[in-house]
Amino acid sequence: MEGALRVLSFVALAGLAFAPLERLFGRNHGPRRDRWTDLGFATVGGLLVYAGMILVVGAALSGLDALALAEPLLAAIDAPRLRGALEVACGLLLFELVGYLYHRAAHAVPALWRLHAVHHSSERMDWLASFRQHPLEILLVTFAQNAPLVLLGLPLGAHALVLLALKLNTVFVHADLRIPPGPWSMVIATPRFHHRHHDRDAAPRNFAAMFPWLDRLFGTHDASPAGAVGLPGAPAPRTLLGLLAYPFARRVRASGE
């Protein structure tokens, strides 16, 4: 019950934080289609993910814990504050690198794209759109990103901070906030950067979640503003149940097709 309350509390706090900001600094203030669908993903979908985390991903990561390094890589650093800061920084970098590679695979491997297409079906970018993700994809990417941190023996405190930072970042980069490009755009992802990734007609670019310089490093960066977002071709279902079943439909148009 406590875990379920944490899931719902995060959704409520995200709304309380970002909805007023979008009213002040956003572009889209008209009626929002699919609001209840995305609220369903944020609540019902979030609870399904939580159950999957407990029953499947948590058990798998616990199994990996037996293979973890006896001593964390940075255990030799005597200064606790420096060690703690470096642990969080290294954890973020590794988590983000694995996420970048998975994200590219999700656009290239048909089976993964079927799941990821659910996220791209949103036709409006705002804080609520960040929750539109298929539970199976969340479980897959969560295991992929957390497994290296477990194997390297990242302390629980640093690991928790990494997860919190990326969770907040996910809501932020989807939010409808007009943040102009500047020097910060080279270091940290902004809504403009990620909205371009959701462009309906553009080739898949901007795969990083937090560090846009990864896209520059791998040649997948695009600084252009986003056009219309969503899936190309025939629209996806607009209901929660329809989108949960969508990856198993006979025909899902390939990424970039």
Secondary structure, 3 states (H helix, E strand, C coil): CHHHHHHHHHHHHHHHHHHHHHHHHCCCCCCCCCHHHHHHHHHHHHHHHHHHHHHHHHHHHHHHHCCCCCCCCCCCCCCHHHHHHHHHHHHHHHHHHHHHHHHHHHHHCHHHHHHHHHHHCCCCCCHHHHHCCCHHHHHHHHHHHHHHHHHCCCCHHHHHHHHHHHHHHHHHHHCCCCCCCCHHHHCCCCHHHHHHHCECCCCCCCCCCCCCHHHHHHCCCCCCCCCCECCCCCCCCCCHHHHHHHHHCCCCCCCCC
